[in-house]
Amino acid sequence: MISAAVTTVVCLAIVAGHGRPWSVPGLDRLERTSVDARFRMRGPRAPLDNRIVIVGIDDDTRKQYPALTQVRRNWAKLIDALAGYAPELIALDLAPGLTQFFQWLTDIWMPWRGKTFRPSQQRGDNIFTKDSYFLARLFNPLYRGFVADGPETYRGFAFRTYLAPGLVDADRTVLKIDYDLKENPSLTVRRVLDELVQLDDNLYLGKAHVRWWWRPASDWQTVAYFSLSRE
């Protein structure tokens, strides 16, 4: 019984210390070896959905082309090569650690809950959680468009909708979500333009574009992607 208790304490200490500032020598190597062995025992498996392909850059490629991801022209060559396969979308993970950080952050607190559309009026609003209302008022003190939506949410930052060619994909008709309305804050929200395309029966992919103050009025920059589903 004492032996079992000691073993339990040791195991808990190893688990608690693993990944912390102190670590057990050799444990990371053992874990990697175990993961590799389990994948080999499982064997290859066919993907459940062949519409999504993950392209990685291995160590040999990085050694052969050390500047592959360091300058923009090389990124352009890489994207052109991927575009040769005619994908619907190319998404790049430029900063893996930063991506995981923002994913963790949005898992903890994400005040934006989606959008509500009024097709007959070609208008809509964004939906936010009420715990963000104080910050919304703090950063937009002169805005008067916030309205109650439900017990836990409120609406704000209205937009108009219309069909038009995409900014980047001019051959594709997209749903424009245009925030350039007089009631929206002129220095921030009115400089945003979203584009929405339907991927599936209940799934839509959106692009968020921004027109920066120091750029020409017709110069839009894509800053984010988002998804929407019907409720």
C-alpha atoms as an extended CHARMM CRD file, in Angstrom:
* protein
*
       231  EXT
         1         1  MET       CA              0.0000000000        0.0000000000        0.0000000000  PROA      1               0.0000000000
         2         2  ILE       CA              2.8640000000        2.3560000000        0.8710000000  PROA      2               0.0000000000
         3         3  SER       CA              4.5510000000        1.4260000000       -2.3950000000  PROA      3               0.0000000000
         4         4  ALA       CA              1.4000000000        2.2490000000       -4.3440000000  PROA      4               0.0000000000
         5         5  ALA       CA              1.1080000000        5.6030000000       -2.5630000000  PROA      5               0.0000000000
         6         6  VAL       CA              4.7250000000        6.4720000000       -3.3340000000  PROA      6               0.0000000000
         7         7  THR       CA              4.2520000000        5.4940000000       -6.9670000000  PROA      7               0.0000000000
         8         8  THR       CA              1.1550000000        7.6910000000       -7.1680000000  PROA      8               0.0000000000
         9         9  VAL       CA              2.9950000000       10.6880000000       -5.7100000000  PROA      9               0.0000000000
        10        10  VAL       CA              5.8850000000       10.2340000000       -8.1520000000  PROA      10              0.0000000000
        11        11  CYS       CA              3.5500000000        9.9840000000      -11.1230000000  PROA      11              0.0000000000
        12        12  LEU       CA              1.6360000000       13.0940000000      -10.0470000000  PROA      12              0.0000000000
        13        13  ALA       CA              4.9080000000       14.9860000000       -9.6240000000  PROA      13              0.0000000000
        14        14  ILE       CA              6.0060000000       13.9730000000      -13.1110000000  PROA      14              0.0000000000
        15        15  VAL       CA              2.6950000000       15.0440000000      -14.6450000000  PROA      15              0.0000000000
        16        16  ALA       CA              2.6320000000       18.3280000000      -12.7300000000  PROA      16              0.0000000000
        17        17  GLY       CA              6.1950000000       19.1740000000      -13.6170000000  PROA      17              0.0000000000
        18        18  HSD       CA              6.0100000000       18.1790000000      -17.2510000000  PROA      18              0.0000000000
        19        19  GLY       CA              5.8880000000       21.2870000000      -19.4330000000  PROA      19              0.0000000000
        20        20  ARG       CA              6.6560000000       23.5850000000      -16.4720000000  PROA      20              0.0000000000
        21        21  PRO       CA              9.9660000000       25.4510000000      -15.9220000000  PROA      21              0.0000000000
        22        22  TRP       CA             11.3690000000       22.2230000000      -14.4660000000  PROA      22              0.0000000000
        23        23  SER       CA             11.0620000000       18.9150000000      -16.3100000000  PROA      23              0.0000000000
        24        24  VAL       CA             11.9890000000       15.2800000000      -15.9350000000  PROA      24              0.0000000000
        25        25  PRO       CA             15.0620000000       14.4000000000      -18.0440000000  PROA      25              0.0000000000
        26        26  GLY       CA             14.2260000000       12.1360000000      -20.9470000000  PROA      26              0.0000000000
        27        27  LEU       CA             10.4450000000       12.3820000000      -20.5440000000  PROA      27              0.0000000000
        28        28  ASP       CA              9.9100000000       14.5160000000      -23.6750000000  PROA      28              0.0000000000
        29        29  ARG       CA             11.9960000000       12.0960000000      -25.7550000000  PROA      29              0.0000000000
        30        30  LEU       CA             10.0600000000        9.1350000000      -24.3450000000  PROA      30              0.0000000000
        31        31  GLU       CA              6.7450000000       10.8230000000      -25.1350000000  PROA      31              0.0000000000
        32        32  ARG       CA              7.7610000000       11.5790000000      -28.7450000000  PROA      32              0.0000000000
        33        33  THR       CA              8.9450000000        8.0060000000      -29.2170000000  PROA      33              0.0000000000
        34        34  SER       CA              5.6540000000        6.7160000000      -27.8130000000  PROA      34              0.0000000000
        35        35  VAL       CA              3.5860000000        8.9350000000      -30.1350000000  PROA      35              0.0000000000
        36        36  ASP       CA              5.6040000000        7.8150000000      -33.1700000000  PROA      36              0.0000000000
        37        37  ALA       CA              5.1890000000        4.1580000000      -32.2040000000  PROA      37              0.0000000000
        38        38  ARG       CA              1.4300000000        4.4990000000      -31.7610000000  PROA      38              0.0000000000
        39        39  PHE       CA              1.0420000000        6.1260000000      -35.1790000000  PROA      39              0.0000000000
        40        40  ARG       CA              3.0750000000        3.3350000000      -36.7860000000  PROA      40              0.0000000000
        41        41  MET       CA              0.9630000000        0.6700000000      -35.0320000000  PROA      41              0.0000000000
        42        42  ARG       CA             -2.2530000000        2.3780000000      -36.1270000000  PROA      42              0.0000000000
        43        43  GLY       CA             -1.0950000000        2.4990000000      -39.7370000000  PROA      43              0.0000000000
        44        44  PRO       CA             -2.1790000000        4.9070000000      -42.4810000000  PROA      44              0.0000000000
        45        45  ARG       CA             -5.7870000000        6.0370000000      -42.6050000000  PROA      45              0.0000000000
        46        46  ALA       CA             -7.6910000000        7.6040000000      -45.4520000000  PROA      46              0.0000000000
        47        47  PRO       CA             -8.8760000000       11.1650000000      -44.7180000000  PROA      47              0.0000000000
        48        48  LEU       CA            -12.5340000000       11.5370000000      -43.8120000000  PROA      48              0.0000000000
        49        49  ASP       CA            -12.8370000000       14.6210000000      -46.0260000000  PROA      49              0.0000000000
        50        50  ASN       CA            -10.5270000000       15.2930000000      -48.9730000000  PROA      50              0.0000000000
        51        51  ARG       CA            -11.6680000000       18.9190000000      -49.3340000000  PROA      51              0.0000000000
        52        52  ILE       CA             -9.1080000000       20.0820000000      -46.7580000000  PROA      52              0.0000000000
        53        53  VAL       CA             -5.3790000000       19.5410000000      -47.3610000000  PROA      53              0.0000000000
        54        54  ILE       CA             -2.6610000000       20.6200000000      -44.9200000000  PROA      54              0.0000000000
        55        55  VAL       CA              0.6590000000       21.4610000000      -46.5740000000  PROA      55              0.0000000000
        56        56  GLY       CA              3.6800000000       21.5200000000      -44.2730000000  PROA      56              0.0000000000
        57        57  ILE       CA              7.2960000000       22.5940000000      -44.8100000000  PROA      57              0.0000000000
        58        58  ASP       CA              9.6900000000       19.9030000000      -43.5980000000  PROA      58              0.0000000000
        59        59  ASP       CA             13.1710000000       20.3810000000      -42.1880000000  PROA      59              0.0000000000
        60        60  ASP       CA             14.9120000000       19.2460000000      -45.3810000000  PROA      60              0.0000000000
        61        61  THR       CA             13.0880000000       21.9200000000      -47.4040000000  PROA      61              0.0000000000
        62        62  ARG       CA             13.9650000000       24.5800000000      -44.8410000000  PROA      62              0.0000000000
        63        63  LYS       CA             17.6430000000       23.5980000000      -45.0210000000  PROA      63              0.0000000000
        64        64  GLN       CA             17.6430000000       23.6440000000      -48.8170000000  PROA      64              0.0000000000
        65        65  TYR       CA             15.7360000000       26.9520000000      -49.0160000000  PROA      65              0.0000000000
        66        66  PRO       CA             16.5020000000       28.8240000000      -45.7630000000  PROA      66              0.0000000000
        67        67  ALA       CA             14.8800000000       32.0490000000      -46.9940000000  PROA      67              0.0000000000
        68        68  LEU       CA             11.6760000000       30.3350000000      -48.1390000000  PROA      68              0.0000000000
        69        69  THR       CA              9.4920000000       31.9540000000      -45.4840000000  PROA      69              0.0000000000
        70        70  GLN       CA             11.6450000000       34.9760000000      -44.7490000000  PROA      70              0.0000000000
        71        71  VAL       CA             10.8370000000       37.2710000000      -47.6750000000  PROA      71              0.0000000000
        72        72  ARG       CA              7.5660000000       38.1400000000      -49.3900000000  PROA      72              0.0000000000
        73        73  ARG       CA              8.5830000000       37.0870000000      -52.8900000000  PROA      73              0.0000000000
        74        74  ASN       CA              9.1630000000       33.5330000000      -51.6690000000  PROA      74              0.0000000000
        75        75  TRP       CA              5.7660000000       33.4820000000      -49.9880000000  PROA      75              0.0000000000
        76        76  ALA       CA              4.3270000000       34.6390000000      -53.3060000000  PROA      76              0.0000000000
        77        77  LYS       CA              6.0100000000       31.7490000000      -55.1300000000  PROA      77              0.0000000000
        78        78  LEU       CA              4.7010000000       29.2850000000      -52.5510000000  PROA      78              0.0000000000
        79        79  ILE       CA              1.1490000000       30.6150000000      -52.8410000000  PROA      79              0.0000000000
        80        80  ASP       CA              1.3360000000       30.6020000000      -56.6430000000  PROA      80              0.0000000000
        81        81  ALA       CA              2.3790000000       26.9400000000      -56.5180000000  PROA      81              0.0000000000
        82        82  LEU       CA             -0.5830000000       26.0920000000      -54.2830000000  PROA      82              0.0000000000
        83        83  ALA       CA             -2.9200000000       28.1510000000      -56.4540000000  PROA      83              0.0000000000
        84        84  GLY       CA             -1.9720000000       25.9170000000      -59.3760000000  PROA      84              0.0000000000
        85        85  TYR       CA             -4.1930000000       23.2410000000      -57.8370000000  PROA      85              0.0000000000
        86        86  ALA       CA             -7.1940000000       25.6280000000      -58.0070000000  PROA      86              0.0000000000
        87        87  PRO       CA             -8.1920000000       25.5300000000      -54.3270000000  PROA      87              0.0000000000
        88        88  GLU       CA            -11.2670000000       27.3770000000      -53.0600000000  PROA      88              0.0000000000
        89        89  LEU       CA             -9.2300000000       28.9440000000      -50.2450000000  PROA      89              0.0000000000
        90        90  ILE       CA             -5.5920000000       29.1490000000      -49.1420000000  PROA      90              0.0000000000
        91        91  ALA       CA             -5.0680000000       29.8590000000      -45.4270000000  PROA      91              0.0000000000
        92        92  LEU       CA             -1.5950000000       30.4960000000      -44.0170000000  PROA      92              0.0000000000
        93        93  ASP       CA             -0.4440000000       29.9600000000      -40.4480000000  PROA      93              0.0000000000
        94        94  LEU       CA              2.3520000000       32.5400000000      -40.4270000000  PROA      94              0.0000000000
        95        95  ALA       CA              2.9010000000       32.6020000000      -36.6700000000  PROA      95              0.0000000000
        96        96  PRO       CA              1.9260000000       29.2470000000      -35.1250000000  PROA      96              0.0000000000
        97        97  GLY       CA              2.4950000000       30.3520000000      -31.5390000000  PROA      97              0.0000000000
        98        98  LEU       CA              0.5140000000       33.5470000000      -32.0470000000  PROA      98              0.0000000000
        99        99  THR       CA             -2.3020000000       31.6190000000      -33.7040000000  PROA      99              0.0000000000
       100       100  GLN       CA             -2.6210000000       29.2920000000      -30.7160000000  PROA      100             0.0000000000
       101       101  PHE       CA             -2.5260000000       32.2610000000      -28.3460000000  PROA      101             0.0000000000
       102       102  PHE       CA             -5.4420000000       34.0060000000      -30.0320000000  PROA      102             0.0000000000
       103       103  GLN       CA             -7.3390000000       30.7220000000      -30.1990000000  PROA      103             0.0000000000
       104       104  TRP       CA             -6.8440000000       30.3210000000      -26.4560000000  PROA      104             0.0000000000
       105       105  LEU       CA             -7.8780000000       33.9370000000      -25.8890000000  PROA      105             0.0000000000
       106       106  THR       CA            -11.0880000000       33.6650000000      -27.9080000000  PROA      106             0.0000000000
       107       107  ASP       CA            -11.9410000000       30.3970000000      -26.1620000000  PROA      107             0.0000000000
       108       108  ILE       CA            -11.8500000000       32.2740000000      -22.8520000000  PROA      108             0.0000000000
       109       109  TRP       CA            -13.7720000000       35.3740000000      -23.9790000000  PROA      109             0.0000000000
       110       110  MET       CA            -15.3270000000       36.0720000000      -27.3560000000  PROA      110             0.0000000000
       111       111  PRO       CA            -17.9180000000       38.8860000000      -27.1270000000  PROA      111             0.0000000000
       112       112  TRP       CA            -18.9280000000       38.7440000000      -30.7980000000  PROA      112             0.0000000000
       113       113  ARG       CA            -21.7220000000       36.2170000000      -31.3140000000  PROA      113             0.0000000000
       114       114  GLY       CA            -22.5210000000       36.6710000000      -34.9930000000  PROA      114             0.0000000000
       115       115  LYS       CA            -24.7690000000       38.7170000000      -37.2300000000  PROA      115             0.0000000000
       116       116  THR       CA            -28.4900000000       39.0890000000      -37.7750000000  PROA      116             0.0000000000
       117       117  PHE       CA            -29.7850000000       39.7970000000      -41.2880000000  PROA      117             0.0000000000
       118       118  ARG       CA            -32.9780000000       41.4810000000      -42.5050000000  PROA      118             0.0000000000
       119       119  PRO       CA            -33.0270000000       40.5150000000      -46.2070000000  PROA      119             0.0000000000
       120       120  SER       CA            -36.1550000000       42.5080000000      -47.0820000000  PROA      120             0.0000000000
       121       121  GLN       CA            -34.4580000000       45.6930000000      -45.8720000000  PROA      121             0.0000000000
       122       122  GLN       CA            -30.9510000000       44.7220000000      -47.0310000000  PROA      122             0.0000000000
       123       123  ARG       CA            -29.7500000000       45.5530000000      -43.5360000000  PROA      123             0.0000000000
       124       124  GLY       CA            -28.3600000000       43.7690000000      -40.5010000000  PROA      124             0.0000000000
       125       125  ASP       CA            -26.5660000000       44.1220000000      -37.1590000000  PROA      125             0.0000000000
       126       126  ASN       CA            -23.8040000000       42.4880000000      -35.1790000000  PROA      126             0.0000000000
       127       127  ILE       CA            -24.6100000000       40.5960000000      -31.9750000000  PROA      127             0.0000000000
       128       128  PHE       CA            -22.4500000000       40.9060000000      -28.8390000000  PROA      128             0.0000000000
       129       129  THR       CA            -22.5520000000       39.5150000000      -25.3050000000  PROA      129             0.0000000000
       130       130  LYS       CA            -23.6360000000       41.9530000000      -22.5960000000  PROA      130             0.0000000000
       131       131  ASP       CA            -20.4160000000       41.5130000000      -20.6300000000  PROA      131             0.0000000000
       132       132  SER       CA            -18.6800000000       43.5380000000      -23.3690000000  PROA      132             0.0000000000
       133       133  TYR       CA            -21.1130000000       46.4680000000      -23.2640000000  PROA      133             0.0000000000
       134       134  PHE       CA            -18.9960000000       48.5830000000      -20.9080000000  PROA      134             0.0000000000
       135       135  LEU       CA            -15.9360000000       48.3340000000      -23.1570000000  PROA      135             0.0000000000
       136       136  ALA       CA            -18.0540000000       49.0070000000      -26.2540000000  PROA      136             0.0000000000
       137       137  ARG       CA            -19.3960000000       52.2130000000      -24.7010000000  PROA      137             0.0000000000
       138       138  LEU       CA            -15.9340000000       53.1660000000      -23.4570000000  PROA      138             0.0000000000
       139       139  PHE       CA            -14.3720000000       52.9570000000      -26.9220000000  PROA      139             0.0000000000
       140       140  ASN       CA            -17.4090000000       54.3760000000      -28.7520000000  PROA      140             0.0000000000
       141       141  PRO       CA            -18.8160000000       57.0500000000      -26.3960000000  PROA      141             0.0000000000
       142       142  LEU       CA            -20.6760000000       58.9490000000      -29.1410000000  PROA      142             0.0000000000
       143       143  TYR       CA            -22.2370000000       55.9040000000      -30.7980000000  PROA      143             0.0000000000
       144       144  ARG       CA            -25.9870000000       55.5880000000      -30.2140000000  PROA      144             0.0000000000
       145       145  GLY       CA            -26.7300000000       52.4120000000      -32.1410000000  PROA      145             0.0000000000
       146       146  PHE       CA            -26.5160000000       49.8060000000      -29.3730000000  PROA      146             0.0000000000
       147       147  VAL       CA            -29.8990000000       48.1410000000      -28.7330000000  PROA      147             0.0000000000
       148       148  ALA       CA            -30.9810000000       45.2380000000      -26.5230000000  PROA      148             0.0000000000
       149       149  ASP       CA            -31.2740000000       41.8990000000      -28.3270000000  PROA      149             0.0000000000
       150       150  GLY       CA            -32.0110000000       39.4210000000      -25.5350000000  PROA      150             0.0000000000
       151       151  PRO       CA            -31.2610000000       38.6400000000      -21.8890000000  PROA      151             0.0000000000
       152       152  GLU       CA            -27.5590000000       38.0650000000      -22.6030000000  PROA      152             0.0000000000
       153       153  THR       CA            -26.8770000000       39.9430000000      -25.8410000000  PROA      153             0.0000000000
       154       154  TYR       CA            -27.1770000000       43.3200000000      -27.5400000000  PROA      154             0.0000000000
       155       155  ARG       CA            -26.9190000000       44.5100000000      -31.1390000000  PROA      155             0.0000000000
       156       156  GLY       CA            -24.8210000000       47.2260000000      -32.7110000000  PROA      156             0.0000000000
       157       157  PHE       CA            -22.8040000000       48.4440000000      -35.7100000000  PROA      157             0.0000000000
       158       158  ALA       CA            -25.4520000000       48.1100000000      -38.4030000000  PROA      158             0.0000000000
       159       159  PHE       CA            -24.5760000000       47.2950000000      -42.0090000000  PROA      159             0.0000000000
       160       160  ARG       CA            -26.1990000000       47.1780000000      -45.4210000000  PROA      160             0.0000000000
       161       161  THR       CA            -25.9840000000       44.1920000000      -47.7550000000  PROA      161             0.0000000000
       162       162  TYR       CA            -25.8020000000       43.8450000000      -51.5200000000  PROA      162             0.0000000000
       163       163  LEU       CA            -24.3810000000       41.4990000000      -54.1740000000  PROA      163             0.0000000000
       164       164  ALA       CA            -21.2520000000       42.5300000000      -56.0520000000  PROA      164             0.0000000000
       165       165  PRO       CA            -17.9630000000       41.1000000000      -57.3860000000  PROA      165             0.0000000000
       166       166  GLY       CA            -15.3650000000       40.2490000000      -54.7260000000  PROA      166             0.0000000000
       167       167  LEU       CA            -12.5090000000       42.6470000000      -54.0890000000  PROA      167             0.0000000000
       168       168  VAL       CA             -9.8930000000       39.9710000000      -54.6800000000  PROA      168             0.0000000000
       169       169  ASP       CA            -11.9380000000       37.4520000000      -56.6920000000  PROA      169             0.0000000000
       170       170  ALA       CA            -13.6370000000       39.7520000000      -59.1760000000  PROA      170             0.0000000000
       171       171  ASP       CA            -15.0500000000       36.7730000000      -61.0870000000  PROA      171             0.0000000000
       172       172  ARG       CA            -17.0500000000       35.6500000000      -58.0290000000  PROA      172             0.0000000000
       173       173  THR       CA            -20.2460000000       37.2940000000      -56.8180000000  PROA      173             0.0000000000
       174       174  VAL       CA            -20.2420000000       37.7660000000      -53.0550000000  PROA      174             0.0000000000
       175       175  LEU       CA            -22.5510000000       39.2230000000      -50.4570000000  PROA      175             0.0000000000
       176       176  LYS       CA            -21.1210000000       42.5690000000      -49.3650000000  PROA      176             0.0000000000
       177       177  ILE       CA            -21.5680000000       43.5430000000      -45.7160000000  PROA      177             0.0000000000
       178       178  ASP       CA            -20.9360000000       47.2830000000      -45.8340000000  PROA      178             0.0000000000
       179       179  TYR       CA            -20.5170000000       49.2680000000      -42.5970000000  PROA      179             0.0000000000
       180       180  ASP       CA            -20.2060000000       52.6430000000      -44.2990000000  PROA      180             0.0000000000
       181       181  LEU       CA            -23.3700000000       54.0470000000      -42.7000000000  PROA      181             0.0000000000
       182       182  LYS       CA            -23.6270000000       57.4930000000      -41.1450000000  PROA      182             0.0000000000
       183       183  GLU       CA            -24.6610000000       56.1320000000      -37.7310000000  PROA      183             0.0000000000
       184       184  ASN       CA            -21.4500000000       54.0660000000      -37.3910000000  PROA      184             0.0000000000
       185       185  PRO       CA            -18.1600000000       55.4830000000      -36.0030000000  PROA      185             0.0000000000
       186       186  SER       CA            -16.4350000000       57.1210000000      -38.9630000000  PROA      186             0.0000000000
       187       187  LEU       CA            -12.8290000000       56.5130000000      -37.9050000000  PROA      187             0.0000000000
       188       188  THR       CA            -13.1830000000       52.7770000000      -37.2760000000  PROA      188             0.0000000000
       189       189  VAL       CA            -16.3140000000       50.7830000000      -38.1270000000  PROA      189             0.0000000000
       190       190  ARG       CA            -17.1720000000       52.6620000000      -41.3290000000  PROA      190             0.0000000000
       191       191  ARG       CA            -13.8030000000       51.6200000000      -42.7230000000  PROA      191             0.0000000000
       192       192  VAL       CA            -14.7200000000       47.9140000000      -42.5870000000  PROA      192             0.0000000000
       193       193  LEU       CA            -16.1650000000       45.8810000000      -45.4490000000  PROA      193             0.0000000000
       194       194  ASP       CA            -17.0110000000       42.1740000000      -45.1030000000  PROA      194             0.0000000000
       195       195  GLU       CA            -17.5820000000       39.7130000000      -47.9500000000  PROA      195             0.0000000000
       196       196  LEU       CA            -19.5480000000       36.4950000000      -47.5390000000  PROA      196             0.0000000000
       197       197  VAL       CA            -19.6860000000       33.3530000000      -49.6990000000  PROA      197             0.0000000000
       198       198  GLN       CA            -21.6440000000       30.1430000000      -49.1200000000  PROA      198             0.0000000000
       199       199  LEU       CA            -19.5790000000       26.9780000000      -48.7030000000  PROA      199             0.0000000000
       200       200  ASP       CA            -22.2810000000       24.5290000000      -47.6600000000  PROA      200             0.0000000000
       201       201  ASP       CA            -26.0020000000       24.4220000000      -46.9060000000  PROA      201             0.0000000000
       202       202  ASN       CA            -25.4230000000       25.9050000000      -43.4770000000  PROA      202             0.0000000000
       203       203  LEU       CA            -21.8870000000       27.2920000000      -43.6460000000  PROA      203             0.0000000000
       204       204  TYR       CA            -20.6330000000       30.6520000000      -44.8870000000  PROA      204             0.0000000000
       205       205  LEU       CA            -17.0870000000       31.9870000000      -45.0540000000  PROA      205             0.0000000000
       206       206  GLY       CA            -16.4260000000       35.6800000000      -44.5910000000  PROA      206             0.0000000000
       207       207  LYS       CA            -13.5200000000       37.9940000000      -45.3190000000  PROA      207             0.0000000000
       208       208  ALA       CA            -13.0250000000       41.2020000000      -43.3670000000  PROA      208             0.0000000000
       209       209  HSD       CA            -11.3780000000       44.0890000000      -45.2200000000  PROA      209             0.0000000000
       210       210  VAL       CA            -10.1800000000       47.4040000000      -43.8060000000  PROA      210             0.0000000000
       211       211  ARG       CA             -9.5250000000       50.7100000000      -45.5290000000  PROA      211             0.0000000000
       212       212  TRP       CA             -6.6780000000       52.2950000000      -43.5630000000  PROA      212             0.0000000000
       213       213  TRP       CA             -6.5160000000       56.0460000000      -43.0490000000  PROA      213             0.0000000000
       214       214  TRP       CA             -3.1240000000       56.4370000000      -44.7370000000  PROA      214             0.0000000000
       215       215  ARG       CA             -4.1070000000       54.5120000000      -47.8750000000  PROA      215             0.0000000000
       216       216  PRO       CA             -6.1940000000       55.5530000000      -50.8860000000  PROA      216             0.0000000000
       217       217  ALA       CA             -9.9640000000       55.2010000000      -50.4850000000  PROA      217             0.0000000000
       218       218  SER       CA            -10.0850000000       52.2990000000      -52.9590000000  PROA      218             0.0000000000
       219       219  ASP       CA             -7.2280000000       50.3630000000      -51.3170000000  PROA      219             0.0000000000
       220       220  TRP       CA             -8.6400000000       47.6040000000      -49.0860000000  PROA      220             0.0000000000
       221       221  GLN       CA             -6.5760000000       45.1590000000      -47.0210000000  PROA      221             0.0000000000
       222       222  THR       CA             -7.8410000000       41.7400000000      -45.9460000000  PROA      222             0.0000000000
       223       223  VAL       CA             -7.2880000000       41.4380000000      -42.1800000000  PROA      223             0.0000000000
       224       224  ALA       CA             -9.3650000000       38.4410000000      -41.0410000000  PROA      224             0.0000000000
       225       225  TYR       CA            -11.5570000000       35.4830000000      -41.9700000000  PROA      225             0.0000000000
       226       226  PHE       CA            -14.6790000000       34.3640000000      -40.1130000000  PROA      226             0.0000000000
       227       227  SER       CA            -17.4500000000       31.8210000000      -40.5150000000  PROA      227             0.0000000000
       228       228  LEU       CA            -21.2120000000       32.0270000000      -40.0430000000  PROA      228             0.0000000000
       229       229  SER       CA            -23.9320000000       29.4100000000      -39.7650000000  PROA      229             0.0000000000
       230       230  ARG       CA            -27.7230000000       29.7240000000      -39.7230000000  PROA      230             0.0000000000
       231       231  GLU       CA            -29.6160000000       29.5130000000      -36.4390000000  PROA      231             0.0000000000
